[in-house]
């Protein structure tokens, strides 16, 4: 399965293991809660998805790599204690608390959360001396005499033997105590994550053209040559920072993250072209509806790879312009809901909401979700400033009206950009394969799809219908909680 499906399976397992009956007892006893064993090639996001699940479910999270642990560090150190049995004193050997279990209790103390996920990475690389203890731990969550708290779920991960020489094959006794999930690299699954986290458009368009370069591990006379999902994600962030600081991103940089010489050189050539397309096509002019004849003629004559790059530039700019509008729409809806809750203490409500959304921004994964939380917090702050200056509801109403008015202006601007993009593509590329890709990408992107559902786009619906995508819109309508501005305007008028 791909990483997205694996995340769903792990999340469901955690929810099932955490389910309690009416007496507060776990429906699945601790001894029957098989730890998840996530097996997959390096760099595909195993650790990341487990941490995301912990955040989404508001659970504590502790991560450990098992590669450096010896029997002593995992079990604890031996010491002699005095015990009395049947009236006689004895010297008994015991063990201090395991470093791993102690870290779980430290996290409980730090966060105040009693339930959590203990993630043990590279579990199939443990030393032979530790293997018997791991067998006991995986079944009973116990190292020596010390057990992790009952509300903690164990998730483990490891690489297949082909990718790590230190890997030991588990025997049946070990595997029979695990819930094994095998993960394969998949570009389409990663692409959803890439869109949400704003991976650099050059990376997305390059991998769309050459998806076989998304993940590659080969052996050569010079050693291992590899490219991973982690490498592309980290490189994307560096490219953005280089561009922000006016630095040149070149083959030397790419080779540090794409450790396959052929792919690194190929991407370097593509990135140079991509930068040229950014300059030549003047995406801003296209979305303003002022693109000149020269730009249109170039697009019409372009080969398929160049057309894909142009689509990527348009989609990236549309997302950059539309995402803040979608965040502001969600913010206004959240604010309206709380402001019409009938509370008597407006100041206390505003301060409470500011705290709530600040905490959400810190805990939430995904750039878009964080941006929405931060934007909502900023709206509440503006309302609080207005309230503190003049504690009258009329003042807050005026601030909200101004917020909605500015929001509506931005909505209209984004609608115009979408329409101009479609008009340009119709004139230069027609209604063929490129239009299919453009409509599909607008539908996949959570920001553009939500914006279109809430505010409409006649050209999108026209091509959506022509390309037989009616079912996609039905799916979107089920997933999207639309913002009705009429409700906002009515409530604050």
DRENDO-1510 file (C-alpha; in Angstrom, 1 decimal, always signed):
<recs>
REC; n; res; u; v; w
REC; 1; UNK; +0.0; +0.0; +0.0 .
REC; 2; UNK; +1.1; +3.6; -0.3 .
REC; 3; UNK; +1.9; +5.9; +2.6 .
REC; 4; UNK; -1.5; +7.5; +2.6 .
REC; 5; UNK; -3.2; +4.2; +3.0 .
REC; 6; UNK; -0.7; +3.2; +5.6 .
REC; 7; UNK; -1.5; +6.3; +7.6 .
REC; 8; UNK; -5.2; +5.4; +7.6 .
REC; 9; UNK; -4.5; +1.9; +8.7 .
REC; 10; UNK; -2.3; +3.0; +11.6 .
REC; 11; UNK; -4.7; +5.7; +12.7 .
REC; 12; UNK; -7.6; +3.3; +12.7 .
REC; 13; UNK; -5.5; +0.8; +14.8 .
REC; 14; UNK; -4.7; +3.5; +17.3 .
REC; 15; UNK; -8.3; +4.5; +17.6 .
REC; 16; UNK; -9.4; +0.9; +18.1 .
REC; 17; UNK; -6.7; +0.2; +20.8 .
REC; 18; UNK; -7.7; +3.4; +22.6 .
REC; 19; UNK; -11.4; +2.4; +22.7 .
REC; 20; UNK; -12.7; +1.9; +26.3 .
REC; 21; UNK; -15.9; +0.4; +27.6 .
REC; 22; UNK; -18.3; +2.0; +30.1 .
REC; 23; UNK; -16.0; +1.1; +33.0 .
REC; 24; UNK; -12.9; +2.8; +31.5 .
REC; 25; UNK; -11.3; -0.6; +30.5 .
REC; 26; UNK; -9.7; -1.1; +27.2 .
REC; 27; UNK; -11.9; -3.2; +24.9 .
REC; 28; UNK; -8.7; -4.8; +23.5 .
REC; 29; UNK; -6.5; -5.9; +26.4 .
REC; 30; UNK; -2.9; -4.7; +26.4 .
REC; 31; UNK; -1.6; -8.2; +25.7 .
REC; 32; UNK; -3.8; -8.3; +22.5 .
REC; 33; UNK; -2.8; -4.8; +21.3 .
REC; 34; UNK; -0.4; -5.9; +18.6 .
REC; 35; UNK; +2.2; -3.1; +17.9 .
REC; 36; UNK; +2.1; -1.9; +14.4 .
REC; 37; UNK; +5.2; -2.8; +12.3 .
REC; 38; UNK; +5.6; -0.4; +9.4 .
REC; 39; UNK; +8.0; -1.7; +6.8 .
REC; 40; UNK; +9.2; +0.4; +3.9 .
REC; 41; UNK; +12.1; +1.8; +2.1 .
REC; 42; UNK; +14.0; +4.7; +3.7 .
REC; 43; UNK; +12.8; +8.3; +3.2 .
REC; 44; UNK; +9.2; +7.6; +2.4 .
REC; 45; UNK; +7.7; +9.3; +5.5 .
REC; 46; UNK; +7.2; +6.5; +8.0 .
REC; 47; UNK; +8.2; +8.6; +11.0 .
REC; 48; UNK; +6.3; +11.7; +9.7 .
REC; 49; UNK; +2.9; +10.0; +9.4 .
REC; 50; UNK; +3.1; +8.5; +12.9 .
REC; 51; UNK; +3.8; +11.9; +14.3 .
REC; 52; UNK; +1.0; +13.4; +12.3 .
REC; 53; UNK; -1.4; +10.8; +13.7 .
REC; 54; UNK; -0.4; +11.7; +17.2 .
REC; 55; UNK; -1.0; +15.4; +16.6 .
REC; 56; UNK; -4.3; +14.8; +14.8 .
REC; 57; UNK; -5.6; +12.6; +17.7 .
REC; 58; UNK; -4.1; +14.9; +20.4 .
REC; 59; UNK; -1.9; +12.2; +21.8 .
REC; 60; UNK; +1.6; +12.5; +23.3 .
REC; 61; UNK; +4.4; +11.3; +21.1 .
REC; 62; UNK; +7.8; +9.8; +21.9 .
REC; 63; UNK; +10.2; +8.5; +19.2 .
REC; 64; UNK; +13.2; +6.3; +19.6 .
REC; 65; UNK; +15.7; +4.7; +17.1 .
REC; 66; UNK; +16.5; +1.2; +18.3 .
REC; 67; UNK; +19.8; +1.0; +16.4 .
REC; 68; UNK; +22.0; +2.4; +19.2 .
REC; 69; UNK; +20.2; +0.6; +22.1 .
REC; 70; UNK; +22.0; -2.3; +24.0 .
REC; 71; UNK; +20.3; -4.6; +26.4 .
REC; 72; UNK; +21.4; -2.4; +29.3 .
REC; 73; UNK; +20.1; +0.9; +27.8 .
REC; 74; UNK; +16.7; -0.7; +26.9 .
REC; 75; UNK; +16.2; -2.7; +30.0 .
REC; 76; UNK; +18.0; -0.5; +32.5 .
REC; 77; UNK; +21.0; -1.1; +34.7 .
REC; 78; UNK; +21.2; -3.9; +37.3 .
REC; 79; UNK; +21.4; -3.1; +41.0 .
REC; 80; UNK; +21.1; -5.1; +44.3 .
REC; 81; UNK; +18.1; -4.5; +46.5 .
REC; 82; UNK; +17.1; -5.8; +49.9 .
REC; 83; UNK; +14.0; -7.9; +50.0 .
REC; 84; UNK; +12.3; -10.0; +52.7 .
REC; 85; UNK; +10.7; -13.4; +51.9 .
REC; 86; UNK; +8.9; -15.4; +54.7 .
REC; 87; UNK; +10.7; -13.5; +57.4 .
REC; 88; UNK; +14.2; -13.8; +55.9 .
REC; 89; UNK; +16.2; -11.0; +54.2 .
REC; 90; UNK; +17.7; -11.6; +50.8 .
REC; 91; UNK; +19.8; -9.6; +48.3 .
REC; 92; UNK; +17.9; -9.5; +45.0 .
REC; 93; UNK; +19.1; -8.2; +41.6 .
REC; 94; UNK; +16.8; -5.7; +40.0 .
REC; 95; UNK; +16.9; -3.2; +37.1 .
REC; 96; UNK; +16.6; +0.6; +37.0 .
REC; 97; UNK; +13.9; +2.0; +34.8 .
REC; 98; UNK; +14.5; +1.7; +31.1 .
REC; 99; UNK; +15.5; +4.9; +29.4 .
REC; 100; UNK; +12.7; +4.4; +26.9 .
REC; 101; UNK; +10.0; +3.9; +29.5 .
REC; 102; UNK; +11.3; +6.8; +31.5 .
REC; 103; UNK; +11.1; +9.1; +28.5 .
REC; 104; UNK; +7.4; +8.2; +28.2 .
REC; 105; UNK; +6.7; +9.3; +31.8 .
REC; 106; UNK; +8.7; +12.4; +31.1 .
REC; 107; UNK; +6.5; +13.2; +28.2 .
REC; 108; UNK; +3.3; +12.6; +30.2 .
REC; 109; UNK; +4.7; +15.1; +32.9 .
REC; 110; UNK; +5.6; +17.6; +30.2 .
REC; 111; UNK; +2.3; +17.6; +28.2 .
REC; 112; UNK; -0.2; +16.4; +30.8 .
REC; 113; UNK; -1.5; +13.8; +28.3 .
REC; 114; UNK; -1.9; +10.3; +29.7 .
REC; 115; UNK; -2.4; +8.6; +26.3 .
REC; 116; UNK; +0.2; +8.6; +23.6 .
REC; 117; UNK; +2.2; +6.8; +20.9 .
REC; 118; UNK; +5.6; +5.3; +21.5 .
REC; 119; UNK; +7.4; +5.1; +18.1 .
REC; 120; UNK; +10.3; +2.7; +17.9 .
REC; 121; UNK; +12.2; +3.1; +14.6 .
REC; 122; UNK; +14.6; +0.6; +13.1 .
REC; 123; UNK; +13.2; -2.1; +15.3 .
REC; 124; UNK; +14.5; -4.9; +13.0 .
REC; 125; UNK; +18.1; -3.7; +13.6 .
REC; 126; UNK; +18.2; -4.5; +17.4 .
REC; 127; UNK; +21.1; -6.4; +18.6 .
REC; 128; UNK; +20.9; -10.2; +19.2 .
REC; 129; UNK; +21.2; -9.7; +23.0 .
REC; 130; UNK; +18.2; -7.4; +23.0 .
REC; 131; UNK; +16.0; -9.5; +20.7 .
REC; 132; UNK; +14.5; -11.7; +23.5 .
REC; 133; UNK; +13.6; -8.7; +25.6 .
REC; 134; UNK; +12.0; -7.1; +22.6 .
REC; 135; UNK; +9.8; -10.1; +22.1 .
REC; 136; UNK; +8.5; -9.7; +25.7 .
REC; 137; UNK; +8.1; -5.9; +25.2 .
REC; 138; UNK; +6.1; -6.2; +22.0 .
REC; 139; UNK; +3.6; -8.5; +23.6 .
REC; 140; UNK; +3.3; -7.0; +27.1 .
REC; 141; UNK; +4.8; -3.5; +26.7 .
REC; 142; UNK; +7.3; -4.3; +29.4 .
REC; 143; UNK; +11.0; -3.9; +29.7 .
REC; 144; UNK; +12.2; -5.9; +32.7 .
REC; 145; UNK; +9.7; -5.2; +35.5 .
REC; 146; UNK; +8.7; -1.8; +34.1 .
REC; 147; UNK; +5.7; -1.3; +31.8 .
REC; 148; UNK; +4.7; +1.6; +29.7 .
REC; 149; UNK; +1.4; +3.2; +30.7 .
REC; 150; UNK; -1.7; +1.4; +29.6 .
REC; 151; UNK; -2.9; +4.3; +27.4 .
REC; 152; UNK; +0.2; +4.2; +25.2 .
REC; 153; UNK; +0.2; +2.5; +21.8 .
REC; 154; UNK; +3.4; +1.0; +20.4 .
REC; 155; UNK; +4.1; +1.7; +16.7 .
REC; 156; UNK; +7.3; +0.4; +15.2 .
REC; 157; UNK; +9.1; +0.8; +11.8 .
REC; 158; UNK; +11.9; -0.7; +9.9 .
REC; 159; UNK; +13.5; -1.0; +6.4 .
REC; 160; UNK; +13.5; -4.1; +4.3 .
REC; 161; UNK; +16.8; -6.0; +4.3 .
REC; 162; UNK; +17.6; -4.8; +0.8 .
REC; 163; UNK; +18.1; -1.3; +2.1 .
REC; 164; UNK; +19.9; -1.9; +5.4 .
REC; 165; UNK; +22.7; -4.4; +6.1 .
REC; 166; UNK; +22.0; -4.3; +9.8 .
REC; 167; UNK; +18.4; -5.6; +9.4 .
REC; 168; UNK; +17.7; -9.0; +11.0 .
REC; 169; UNK; +14.8; -11.0; +9.6 .
REC; 170; UNK; +12.1; -11.5; +12.3 .
REC; 171; UNK; +11.1; -15.1; +13.0 .
REC; 172; UNK; +7.5; -16.3; +13.2 .
REC; 173; UNK; +7.3; -15.8; +17.0 .
REC; 174; UNK; +8.2; -12.1; +16.6 .
REC; 175; UNK; +6.0; -11.4; +13.5 .
REC; 176; UNK; +3.1; -13.2; +15.2 .
REC; 177; UNK; +3.1; -10.4; +17.8 .
REC; 178; UNK; +3.0; -7.6; +15.3 .
REC; 179; UNK; +0.5; -5.9; +13.0 .
REC; 180; UNK; +2.6; -5.7; +9.8 .
REC; 181; UNK; +2.0; -3.0; +7.2 .
REC; 182; UNK; +4.2; -2.9; +4.1 .
REC; 183; UNK; +4.6; +0.5; +2.3 .
REC; 184; UNK; +5.7; +1.2; -1.2 .
REC; 185; UNK; +6.8; +4.6; -2.6 .
REC; 186; UNK; +4.0; +6.2; -4.6 .
REC; 187; UNK; +4.3; +9.6; -6.3 .
REC; 188; UNK; +0.5; +10.2; -6.5 .
REC; 189; UNK; +0.0; +9.6; -2.8 .
REC; 190; UNK; +3.0; +11.9; -2.0 .
REC; 191; UNK; +1.7; +14.5; -4.4 .
REC; 192; UNK; -1.3; +15.3; -2.1 .
REC; 193; UNK; +1.1; +15.9; +0.7 .
REC; 194; UNK; +3.3; +18.0; -1.6 .
REC; 195; UNK; +0.4; +20.2; -2.6 .
REC; 196; UNK; -0.7; +20.8; +0.9 .
REC; 197; UNK; +2.8; +21.7; +2.2 .
REC; 198; UNK; +3.5; +23.9; -0.9 .
REC; 199; UNK; +6.4; +21.9; -2.3 .
REC; 200; UNK; +8.3; +24.0; -4.9 .
REC; 201; UNK; +6.5; +24.0; -8.3 .
REC; 202; UNK; +9.6; +23.0; -10.1 .
REC; 203; UNK; +9.8; +19.8; -8.1 .
REC; 204; UNK; +6.1; +19.0; -8.6 .
REC; 205; UNK; +6.2; +19.6; -12.4 .
REC; 206; UNK; +9.4; +17.7; -12.9 .
REC; 207; UNK; +8.1; +14.6; -11.0 .
REC; 208; UNK; +4.8; +14.9; -12.9 .
REC; 209; UNK; +6.8; +14.6; -16.1 .
REC; 210; UNK; +9.2; +11.9; -14.8 .
REC; 211; UNK; +7.4; +10.1; -11.9 .
REC; 212; UNK; +10.0; +7.2; -12.2 .
REC; 213; UNK; +12.5; +9.7; -10.7 .
REC; 214; UNK; +10.4; +10.1; -7.5 .
REC; 215; UNK; +12.0; +7.2; -5.7 .
REC; 216; UNK; +15.1; +5.3; -6.9 .
REC; 217; UNK; +17.7; +3.2; -5.3 .
REC; 218; UNK; +20.4; +1.5; -7.4 .
REC; 219; UNK; +23.8; +0.1; -7.0 .
REC; 220; UNK; +26.8; +1.1; -9.1 .
REC; 221; UNK; +30.6; +0.8; -9.1 .
REC; 222; UNK; +30.7; +4.0; -7.1 .
REC; 223; UNK; +28.3; +2.7; -4.5 .
REC; 224; UNK; +24.6; +3.3; -3.8 .
REC; 225; UNK; +22.8; +5.9; -5.9 .
REC; 226; UNK; +19.5; +7.0; -4.4 .
REC; 227; UNK; +16.7; +9.5; -4.5 .
REC; 228; UNK; +13.9; +9.5; -1.9 .
REC; 229; UNK; +10.7; +11.4; -1.0 .
REC; 230; UNK; +12.5; +12.9; +1.9 .
REC; 231; UNK; +15.2; +14.1; -0.4 .
REC; 232; UNK; +12.7; +15.9; -2.7 .
REC; 233; UNK; +10.9; +17.5; +0.2 .
REC; 234; UNK; +14.1; +18.8; +1.8 .
REC; 235; UNK; +15.4; +20.0; -1.5 .
REC; 236; UNK; +12.2; +21.9; -2.2 .
REC; 237; UNK; +12.6; +23.8; +1.1 .
REC; 238; UNK; +16.2; +24.7; +0.2 .
REC; 239; UNK; +15.2; +25.9; -3.3 .
REC; 240; UNK; +12.6; +28.2; -1.8 .
REC; 241; UNK; +15.1; +29.7; +0.7 .
REC; 242; UNK; +17.8; +30.1; -2.0 .
REC; 243; UNK; +15.3; +32.0; -4.2 .
REC; 244; UNK; +14.2; +34.2; -1.2 .
REC; 245; UNK; +17.8; +35.1; -0.5 .
REC; 246; UNK; +18.8; +35.6; -4.1 .
REC; 247; UNK; +21.2; +32.6; -4.1 .
REC; 248; UNK; +21.8; +30.3; -7.1 .
REC; 249; UNK; +20.4; +26.8; -6.8 .
REC; 250; UNK; +22.7; +24.6; -8.9 .
REC; 251; UNK; +23.8; +21.1; -9.4 .
REC; 252; UNK; +26.0; +21.2; -6.3 .
REC; 253; UNK; +23.0; +21.9; -4.2 .
REC; 254; UNK; +20.8; +19.3; -5.9 .
REC; 255; UNK; +23.4; +16.6; -5.6 .
REC; 256; UNK; +23.4; +17.0; -1.8 .
REC; 257; UNK; +19.7; +15.9; -1.7 .
REC; 258; UNK; +19.4; +13.8; -4.9 .
REC; 259; UNK; +22.1; +11.3; -4.4 .
REC; 260; UNK; +21.8; +9.9; -7.9 .
REC; 261; UNK; +24.1; +11.7; -10.2 .
REC; 262; UNK; +22.0; +11.2; -13.4 .
REC; 263; UNK; +18.7; +12.4; -11.7 .
REC; 264; UNK; +20.5; +15.3; -10.1 .
REC; 265; UNK; +21.9; +16.5; -13.4 .
REC; 266; UNK; +18.5; +15.9; -15.1 .
REC; 267; UNK; +16.7; +18.0; -12.5 .
REC; 268; UNK; +19.4; +20.7; -12.7 .
REC; 269; UNK; +18.7; +21.1; -16.5 .
REC; 270; UNK; +15.0; +21.1; -15.9 .
REC; 271; UNK; +15.2; +23.7; -13.1 .
REC; 272; UNK; +17.2; +26.0; -15.3 .
REC; 273; UNK; +14.4; +25.8; -18.0 .
REC; 274; UNK; +11.8; +26.2; -15.3 .
REC; 275; UNK; +13.4; +29.5; -14.2 .
REC; 276; UNK; +13.5; +30.6; -17.8 .
REC; 277; UNK; +9.8; +29.8; -18.2 .
REC; 278; UNK; +9.0; +31.8; -15.0 .
REC; 279; UNK; +10.6; +34.9; -16.7 .
REC; 280; UNK; +9.3; +34.3; -20.2 .
REC; 281; UNK; +5.7; +33.5; -19.6 .
REC; 282; UNK; +4.9; +36.3; -17.1 .
REC; 283; UNK; +2.3; +34.4; -15.2 .
REC; 284; UNK; +1.1; +37.5; -13.5 .
REC; 285; UNK; +0.1; +39.0; -16.9 .
REC; 286; UNK; -1.7; +35.8; -17.8 .
REC; 287; UNK; -3.8; +35.9; -14.7 .
REC; 288; UNK; -4.4; +39.6; -15.1 .
REC; 289; UNK; -5.7; +38.9; -18.6 .
REC; 290; UNK; -3.0; +41.1; -20.2 .
REC; 291; UNK; -0.7; +38.5; -21.7 .
REC; 292; UNK; +0.7; +39.8; -25.0 .
REC; 293; UNK; +0.6; +38.0; -28.4 .
REC; 294; UNK; +4.3; +36.8; -28.1 .
REC; 295; UNK; +3.5; +34.9; -24.9 .
REC; 296; UNK; +0.4; +33.3; -26.4 .
REC; 297; UNK; +2.3; +32.3; -29.6 .
REC; 298; UNK; +5.0; +30.7; -27.5 .
REC; 299; UNK; +2.5; +28.7; -25.5 .
REC; 300; UNK; +0.8; +27.5; -28.6 .
REC; 301; UNK; +4.1; +26.3; -30.2 .
REC; 302; UNK; +5.5; +24.8; -27.0 .
REC; 303; UNK; +6.2; +21.1; -26.6 .
REC; 304; UNK; +4.4; +19.0; -24.0 .
REC; 305; UNK; +7.1; +19.2; -21.3 .
REC; 306; UNK; +7.1; +23.0; -21.6 .
REC; 307; UNK; +3.3; +23.1; -21.5 .
REC; 308; UNK; +3.3; +21.1; -18.3 .
REC; 309; UNK; +5.8; +23.6; -16.8 .
REC; 310; UNK; +3.5; +26.4; -17.8 .
REC; 311; UNK; +0.5; +24.7; -16.1 .
REC; 312; UNK; +2.6; +24.2; -13.0 .
REC; 313; UNK; +3.5; +27.9; -12.9 .
REC; 314; UNK; -0.2; +28.9; -13.3 .
REC; 315; UNK; -1.4; +26.4; -10.7 .
REC; 316; UNK; +1.3; +27.4; -8.2 .
REC; 317; UNK; +0.4; +31.1; -8.5 .
REC; 318; UNK; -3.3; +30.4; -8.3 .
REC; 319; UNK; -2.8; +28.4; -5.1 .
REC; 320; UNK; -0.6; +31.2; -3.7 .
REC; 321; UNK; -3.4; +33.8; -4.4 .
REC; 322; UNK; -6.4; +31.6; -3.5 .
REC; 323; UNK; -5.0; +29.9; -0.3 .
REC; 324; UNK; -5.1; +33.1; +1.9 .
REC; 325; UNK; -8.7; +33.8; +0.7 .
REC; 326; UNK; -9.8; +30.2; +1.7 .
REC; 327; UNK; -8.1; +30.6; +5.1 .
REC; 328; UNK; -9.8; +34.0; +5.6 .
REC; 329; UNK; -13.2; +32.5; +4.7 .
REC; 330; UNK; -12.7; +29.7; +7.2 .
REC; 331; UNK; -11.6; +32.3; +9.8 .
REC; 332; UNK; -14.6; +34.5; +9.3 .
REC; 333; UNK; -16.9; +31.5; +9.6 .
REC; 334; UNK; -15.2; +30.4; +12.9 .
REC; 335; UNK; -15.4; +34.0; +14.3 .
REC; 336; UNK; -19.1; +34.4; +13.3 .
REC; 337; UNK; -20.0; +31.1; +15.0 .
REC; 338; UNK; -18.4; +32.1; +18.3 .
REC; 339; UNK; -19.5; +35.7; +18.2 .
REC; 340; UNK; -23.2; +34.7; +17.9 .
REC; 341; UNK; -22.9; +32.2; +20.8 .
REC; 342; UNK; -24.6; +34.5; +23.2 .
REC; 343; UNK; -21.8; +35.0; +25.6 .
REC; 344; UNK; -22.1; +38.0; +28.0 .
REC; 345; UNK; -18.3; +38.5; +28.4 .
REC; 346; UNK; -17.1; +39.5; +24.9 .
REC; 347; UNK; -13.6; +40.3; +26.1 .
REC; 348; UNK; -13.1; +36.9; +27.8 .
REC; 349; UNK; -14.5; +35.1; +24.7 .
REC; 350; UNK; -12.0; +36.9; +22.4 .
REC; 351; UNK; -9.0; +36.2; +24.6 .
REC; 352; UNK; -10.0; +32.5; +25.0 .
REC; 353; UNK; -10.4; +32.1; +21.2 .
REC; 354; UNK; -7.0; +33.8; +20.6 .
REC; 355; UNK; -5.4; +31.3; +22.9 .
REC; 356; UNK; -7.3; +28.4; +21.3 .
REC; 357; UNK; -6.2; +29.2; +17.8 .
REC; 358; UNK; -2.6; +29.9; +18.8 .
REC; 359; UNK; -2.5; +26.4; +20.3 .
REC; 360; UNK; -4.0; +24.9; +17.2 .
REC; 361; UNK; -1.4; +26.6; +15.0 .
REC; 362; UNK; +1.4; +25.1; +17.1 .
REC; 363; UNK; -0.1; +21.6; +17.2 .
REC; 364; UNK; -1.4; +21.3; +13.6 .
REC; 365; UNK; +0.5; +19.6; +10.8 .
REC; 366; UNK; +0.2; +21.0; +7.3 .
REC; 367; UNK; +1.0; +24.6; +6.2 .
REC; 368; UNK; -2.6; +25.3; +5.1 .
REC; 369; UNK; -4.1; +24.2; +8.4 .
REC; 370; UNK; -1.5; +26.2; +10.4 .
REC; 371; UNK; -2.2; +29.3; +8.2 .
REC; 372; UNK; -5.9; +29.0; +8.8 .
REC; 373; UNK; -5.4; +28.8; +12.5 .
REC; 374; UNK; -3.1; +31.8; +12.6 .
REC; 375; UNK; -5.4; +33.8; +10.3 .
REC; 376; UNK; -8.3; +33.1; +12.6 .
REC; 377; UNK; -6.3; +34.1; +15.6 .
REC; 378; UNK; -5.4; +37.4; +13.9 .
REC; 379; UNK; -9.0; +38.2; +13.2 .
REC; 380; UNK; -9.8; +37.7; +16.9 .
REC; 381; UNK; -7.0; +39.9; +17.8 .
REC; 382; UNK; -8.3; +42.7; +15.6 .
REC; 383; UNK; -11.7; +42.3; +17.3 .
REC; 384; UNK; -10.1; +42.3; +20.7 .
REC; 385; UNK; -8.2; +45.6; +20.0 .
REC; 386; UNK; -11.5; +47.1; +18.8 .
REC; 387; UNK; -13.3; +45.9; +21.9 .
REC; 388; UNK; -10.6; +47.2; +24.3 .
REC; 389; UNK; -10.6; +50.6; +22.6 .
REC; 390; UNK; -14.4; +50.8; +22.8 .
REC; 391; UNK; -16.3; +47.9; +24.5 .
REC; 392; UNK; -19.4; +48.2; +22.3 .
REC; 393; UNK; -20.8; +45.5; +20.1 .
REC; 394; UNK; -21.3; +48.1; +17.3 .
REC; 395; UNK; -17.5; +48.6; +17.1 .
REC; 396; UNK; -16.9; +44.9; +16.6 .
REC; 397; UNK; -19.7; +44.7; +14.0 .
REC; 398; UNK; -17.9; +47.5; +12.1 .
REC; 399; UNK; -14.6; +45.6; +12.2 .
REC; 400; UNK; -16.4; +42.4; +11.0 .
REC; 401; UNK; -18.1; +44.3; +8.1 .
REC; 402; UNK; -14.7; +45.6; +7.0 .
REC; 403; UNK; -13.2; +42.2; +7.2 .
REC; 404; UNK; -16.0; +40.7; +5.0 .
REC; 405; UNK; -15.8; +43.6; +2.6 .
REC; 406; UNK; -12.0; +43.1; +2.1 .
REC; 407; UNK; -12.7; +39.3; +1.8 .
REC; 408; UNK; -15.3; +39.8; -0.9 .
REC; 409; UNK; -12.9; +42.0; -2.9 .
REC; 410; UNK; -10.3; +39.3; -2.8 .
REC; 411; UNK; -12.8; +36.6; -3.8 .
REC; 412; UNK; -13.7; +38.6; -6.9 .
REC; 413; UNK; -10.0; +39.0; -7.8 .
REC; 414; UNK; -9.4; +35.3; -7.5 .
REC; 415; UNK; -12.5; +34.5; -9.6 .
REC; 416; UNK; -11.1; +36.8; -12.3 .
REC; 417; UNK; -7.7; +35.1; -12.2 .
REC; 418; UNK; -9.3; +31.7; -12.6 .
REC; 419; UNK; -11.3; +32.9; -15.5 .
REC; 420; UNK; -8.3; +34.5; -17.2 .
REC; 421; UNK; -6.3; +31.3; -16.8 .
REC; 422; UNK; -9.0; +29.3; -18.5 .
REC; 423; UNK; -9.3; +31.9; -21.3 .
REC; 424; UNK; -5.6; +31.8; -21.9 .
REC; 425; UNK; -5.4; +28.0; -22.0 .
REC; 426; UNK; -8.4; +27.8; -24.3 .
REC; 427; UNK; -6.8; +30.2; -26.8 .
REC; 428; UNK; -3.3; +28.7; -26.7 .
REC; 429; UNK; -3.7; +25.0; -25.8 .
REC; 430; UNK; -7.3; +24.2; -26.6 .
REC; 431; UNK; -9.4; +21.7; -24.7 .
REC; 432; UNK; -7.2; +18.7; -25.0 .
REC; 433; UNK; -4.9; +16.8; -22.6 .
REC; 434; UNK; -3.4; +20.0; -21.0 .
REC; 435; UNK; -6.9; +21.2; -20.1 .
REC; 436; UNK; -7.7; +17.8; -18.6 .
REC; 437; UNK; -4.5; +18.1; -16.4 .
REC; 438; UNK; -5.4; +21.7; -15.4 .
REC; 439; UNK; -8.9; +20.9; -14.3 .
REC; 440; UNK; -7.8; +17.7; -12.5 .
REC; 441; UNK; -5.1; +19.6; -10.6 .
REC; 442; UNK; -7.6; +22.3; -9.6 .
REC; 443; UNK; -9.8; +19.5; -8.3 .
REC; 444; UNK; -7.0; +17.8; -6.3 .
REC; 445; UNK; -5.7; +20.9; -4.7 .
REC; 446; UNK; -7.7; +21.5; -1.4 .
REC; 447; UNK; -7.5; +25.3; -1.7 .
REC; 448; UNK; -8.6; +25.7; -5.3 .
REC; 449; UNK; -11.3; +23.0; -5.1 .
REC; 450; UNK; -12.8; +24.5; -1.9 .
REC; 451; UNK; -12.7; +28.0; -3.5 .
REC; 452; UNK; -14.5; +26.8; -6.6 .
REC; 453; UNK; -17.1; +24.9; -4.6 .
REC; 454; UNK; -17.8; +28.0; -2.5 .
REC; 455; UNK; -17.7; +30.7; -5.1 .
REC; 456; UNK; -18.0; +29.0; -8.4 .
REC; 457; UNK; -16.2; +29.2; -11.7 .
REC; 458; UNK; -18.2; +28.8; -14.9 .
REC; 459; UNK; -15.2; +27.9; -17.0 .
REC; 460; UNK; -14.2; +25.1; -14.5 .
REC; 461; UNK; -17.7; +23.6; -14.6 .
REC; 462; UNK; -17.8; +23.9; -18.4 .
REC; 463; UNK; -14.6; +21.9; -18.8 .
REC; 464; UNK; -15.3; +19.7; -15.8 .
REC; 465; UNK; -18.5; +18.6; -17.6 .
REC; 466; UNK; -16.8; +18.2; -21.0 .
REC; 467; UNK; -14.1; +16.1; -19.5 .
REC; 468; UNK; -16.6; +13.9; -17.7 .
REC; 469; UNK; -15.7; +14.9; -14.1 .
REC; 470; UNK; -19.2; +15.3; -12.7 .
REC; 471; UNK; -18.5; +12.6; -10.0 .
REC; 472; UNK; -15.5; +14.5; -8.7 .
REC; 473; UNK; -17.7; +17.5; -7.9 .
REC; 474; UNK; -20.0; +15.3; -5.9 .
REC; 475; UNK; -17.1; +14.0; -3.9 .
REC; 476; UNK; -15.9; +17.6; -3.3 .
REC; 477; UNK; -19.3; +18.7; -2.0 .
REC; 478; UNK; -19.3; +15.9; +0.6 .
REC; 479; UNK; -15.8; +16.8; +1.9 .
REC; 480; UNK; -16.0; +20.6; +1.9 .
REC; 481; UNK; -17.8; +22.7; +4.6 .
REC; 482; UNK; -18.8; +25.7; +2.5 .
REC; 483; UNK; -18.7; +29.2; +3.8 .
REC; 484; UNK; -22.0; +31.1; +3.1 .
REC; 485; UNK; -21.1; +34.8; +3.1 .
REC; 486; UNK; -24.8; +35.7; +3.2 .
REC; 487; UNK; -24.9; +34.2; +6.7 .
REC; 488; UNK; -22.0; +36.4; +7.7 .
REC; 489; UNK; -23.5; +39.6; +6.3 .
REC; 490; UNK; -26.9; +38.9; +7.8 .
REC; 491; UNK; -25.5; +38.2; +11.3 .
REC; 492; UNK; -23.4; +41.4; +11.4 .
REC; 493; UNK; -25.7; +43.8; +9.7 .
</recs>
